[in-house]
Amino acid sequence: MSEEITEQTVYTGFHAIEERVKRFSQNFNGERPKIFYSKKGPRVAKILSLAQSAKIPVETVTDSVLDSLVKNLPQSAQEHRGIILTVQNEKSSASNIVSLQEWLNSCPKCATVVLLDGITDPHNIGAILRSCDQLGGDLLIVPERNSVSGINQNQIIARASAGAASWVSLAVVPNLVRAVELLRQNGFWIFAADAKGTKLGTTSFTEKTCIVMGSEGNGISRLLLQNCDSVLSIPTSGKIDSLNVSVAAGIFLYERRRQLLEN
């Protein structure tokens, strides 16, 4: 290796690397990305082409070097498949982290926000980010406590989102109830997902919509649920208690998208 790498974020997974490279083609923002690869298959070749266009430096190394660069990642993120992206001075290793107030100052007239209460599994957060990207979710809100703190979780989120973490805005807030109050002050209607609510599909979402999702075990916290404007449920017919939260979020986002396309 031609240089020593220190204090960096390491990305693995074709989708996560490709989408992060595409973001760099728009703005480096003081960050220092570099691609390391050991073999050039079709997917790697595509990423290298994107990196060249974005003026991201590339270095050919051995698999053992790649192994050493990913050894501190969570086990599920260590499979590099012959290519990794490293970023020094990374502003956010999981997503486009924004200030909620700043985002609201310039949010679109018709906007969809998803707010997560008690969702701690980074795989679920990554899957929800992916649904947001595909189904028009403009912003994901999570609490500071017990959520996406720590680089290990962020790495899993980036990979589980299949690159969507590079495109969907993420706001990390200290208090979810205050976040809901701020959203309401800016014209949002707050819809809670709960099994005891009105059936999804019988209620029309508003122009500015926030969907609140709770954990599968505990649901939405009492105080937060009390601060929601409407409670909706997914009509199901199975024998188990509930859907996986990322699946449920996808269904809510699909219904929101369906309504927007029909209006």
C-alpha positions in Angstrom: 0.0 0.0 0.0 1.3 3.4 -0.9 -0.1 5.2 2.2 -1.1 4.4 5.7 -4.8 4.7 6.4 -5.9 6.1 9.8 -9.2 7.3 11.3 -11.4 6.3 8.5 -14.8 5.0 7.6 -14.7 1.7 5.6 -17.6 0.7 3.2 -18.2 -2.8 1.9 -20.9 -4.1 -0.3 -21.3 -3.2 -4.0 -24.5 -1.2 -3.5 -23.3 0.8 -0.6 -20.0 1.6 -2.3 -21.5 2.5 -5.6 -24.1 4.9 -4.1 -21.5 6.5 -1.9 -19.3 7.1 -4.9 -22.2 8.7 -6.8 -22.6 11.1 -3.9 -19.0 12.0 -4.1 -19.5 12.9 -7.8 -21.6 15.8 -6.5 -19.5 17.1 -3.6 -16.5 15.9 -1.6 -17.4 18.3 1.3 -13.8 18.0 2.7 -14.0 14.2 2.8 -11.1 12.1 1.4 -12.4 8.9 -0.3 -10.3 6.2 -1.8 -11.0 2.8 -3.5 -9.0 -0.3 -2.8 -9.7 -3.4 -4.9 -8.1 -6.8 -5.6 -10.0 -8.1 -8.6 -11.9 -6.5 -11.4 -15.2 -8.2 -12.1 -18.2 -6.5 -13.8 -19.5 -4.8 -10.7 -16.1 -3.7 -9.5 -15.3 -2.3 -13.0 -18.5 -0.2 -12.9 -17.6 1.2 -9.5 -14.0 2.0 -10.7 -15.5 3.8 -13.7 -17.7 5.9 -11.4 -14.7 6.6 -9.2 -12.6 7.8 -12.1 -15.4 10.2 -13.1 -15.5 11.5 -9.6 -11.7 11.8 -9.4 -11.6 9.3 -6.5 -8.1 7.7 -6.2 -7.9 3.9 -6.7 -5.3 1.4 -5.6 -4.9 -2.3 -6.4 -4.1 -4.4 -3.4 -4.2 -8.0 -2.3 -7.1 -9.7 -0.6 -5.1 -9.9 2.6 -4.8 -6.1 2.6 -8.6 -5.8 2.2 -9.1 -8.3 5.0 -7.0 -6.2 7.3 -9.0 -3.0 6.5 -12.3 -4.6 7.3 -11.2 -6.6 10.4 -12.7 -4.1 12.8 -16.1 -4.0 11.1 -19.1 -6.0 12.4 -19.0 -9.6 11.1 -21.9 -9.0 8.7 -20.0 -6.1 7.0 -16.6 -7.9 6.6 -17.4 -9.6 3.3 -15.6 -7.2 0.9 -15.9 -9.2 -2.3 -12.7 -7.7 -3.6 -13.4 -4.0 -3.2 -13.8 -1.5 -0.3 -14.2 2.3 -0.1 -12.4 4.2 2.7 -13.3 7.8 3.6 -11.3 10.0 5.9 -13.0 13.0 7.5 -16.3 11.4 7.0 -19.2 13.7 8.0 -21.6 10.8 8.4 -20.9 7.1 7.9 -24.5 6.1 7.8 -26.5 8.7 6.0 -27.0 12.3 5.0 -27.4 13.5 8.6 -29.3 16.8 8.8 -30.7 19.1 11.4 -34.5 18.7 11.7 -35.1 22.4 11.9 -32.8 23.1 8.9 -34.6 20.4 6.9 -38.0 21.8 7.7 -36.9 25.2 6.6 -36.5 23.9 3.1 -38.7 20.8 3.0 -41.0 20.3 -0.1 -44.6 21.3 0.0 -45.6 17.7 -0.2 -43.3 15.7 2.1 -43.2 12.3 3.7 -41.3 11.7 7.0 -40.8 8.4 8.9 -40.1 8.6 12.6 -38.7 5.5 14.5 -39.4 4.9 18.2 -37.3 2.2 19.8 -36.0 0.7 16.6 -32.4 -0.4 17.6 -31.6 -3.1 15.0 -29.4 -1.5 12.3 -30.6 -4.0 9.7 -34.2 -2.8 10.2 -33.1 0.9 10.0 -31.2 0.1 6.8 -34.2 -1.7 5.3 -36.4 1.2 6.2 -34.0 3.6 4.5 -34.2 1.5 1.4 -38.0 1.6 1.4 -37.8 5.4 1.9 -35.6 5.7 -1.2 -37.9 3.6 -3.3 -41.2 4.8 -2.1 -40.7 8.5 -1.6 -39.7 8.9 2.0 -38.0 12.3 2.3 -36.6 12.1 5.8 -36.0 9.4 8.5 -36.0 10.6 12.1 -34.4 8.5 14.9 -33.7 9.3 18.6 -30.1 9.9 19.8 -30.5 7.3 22.5 -30.4 3.6 21.6 -30.5 4.1 17.8 -27.8 4.7 15.2 -25.0 5.7 17.6 -21.6 4.1 16.9 -19.7 3.4 13.8 -20.4 -0.3 13.9 -24.2 0.2 13.6 -23.6 2.8 10.9 -21.6 0.4 8.8 -24.4 -2.2 9.0 -27.0 0.4 8.2 -25.1 1.5 5.1 -24.9 -2.0 3.8 -28.4 -3.1 4.7 -29.8 -0.1 3.0 -28.2 -1.2 -0.3 -26.8 2.3 -0.8 -30.0 4.2 0.1 -28.2 5.6 3.2 -26.3 7.9 0.8 -29.5 9.5 -0.5 -32.2 9.6 2.2 -31.8 12.4 4.8 -31.5 11.3 8.4 -32.3 13.5 11.4 -31.0 12.3 14.8 -33.0 14.1 17.6 -32.7 14.2 21.4 -36.5 14.0 22.0 -39.1 12.4 19.7 -42.1 14.2 21.3 -40.5 17.5 20.7 -39.6 16.5 17.1 -43.3 15.6 16.5 -44.3 19.0 18.0 -41.9 20.7 15.6 -43.2 18.8 12.6 -46.8 19.7 13.5 -45.8 23.4 13.8 -44.6 23.1 10.2 -47.8 21.7 8.8 -47.3 17.9 9.3 -50.1 15.5 10.3 -48.7 12.7 12.6 -49.9 9.2 11.8 -49.0 6.4 14.2 -48.7 2.7 13.2 -50.5 0.6 15.8 -52.5 -2.6 15.7 -55.5 -0.9 17.4 -55.8 1.8 14.8 -58.1 2.5 11.9 -57.4 0.2 8.9 -54.7 1.5 6.6 -56.3 2.5 3.2 -59.5 3.9 4.8 -57.8 7.2 5.8 -56.2 9.7 3.4 -52.7 10.9 4.2 -52.2 14.7 4.3 -49.9 16.8 2.1 -47.3 16.8 4.8 -47.3 13.4 6.4 -45.2 11.9 9.2 -45.5 8.1 9.9 -44.5 7.0 13.3 -43.2 3.4 13.7 -42.6 1.6 17.0 -40.7 -1.4 18.0 -42.2 -4.9 17.5 -42.0 -5.7 21.2 -43.1 -2.4 22.9 -44.8 -0.5 20.1 -44.9 3.3 20.2 -44.2 4.9 23.7 -47.3 6.1 25.5 -46.4 9.8 25.5 -45.4 9.8 21.8 -48.6 7.9 20.9 -50.7 10.5 22.7 -49.1 13.2 20.6 -50.0 11.6 17.3 -53.1 12.9 15.3 -54.3 9.6 13.9 -53.6 5.9 14.5 -53.6 3.4 11.6 -53.2 -0.3 11.4 -52.3 -2.8 8.7 -55.1 -5.3 8.2 -53.5 -8.8 8.4 -54.7 -12.4 8.6 -51.7 -14.3 10.0 -51.3 -16.2 13.3 -48.4 -14.3 14.7 -48.6 -11.0 16.6 -47.1 -8.5 14.1 -45.1 -7.8 11.0 -41.4 -7.0 11.0 -41.1 -3.2 11.5 -39.2 -2.7 8.2 -41.9 -4.6 6.4 -44.7 -2.6 8.1 -42.9 0.7 7.3 -42.7 -0.4 3.6 -46.4 -1.1 3.5 -47.2 2.4 5.0 -44.9 4.1 2.6 -46.4 2.2 -0.3 -49.9 3.2 0.7 -48.7 6.8 1.0 -47.1 6.6 -2.5 -50.2 5.0 -4.0 -52.4 7.8 -2.7 -50.1 10.5 -4.0 -50.0 8.9 -7.5 -53.8 8.7 -7.6 -54.4 12.3 -6.6 
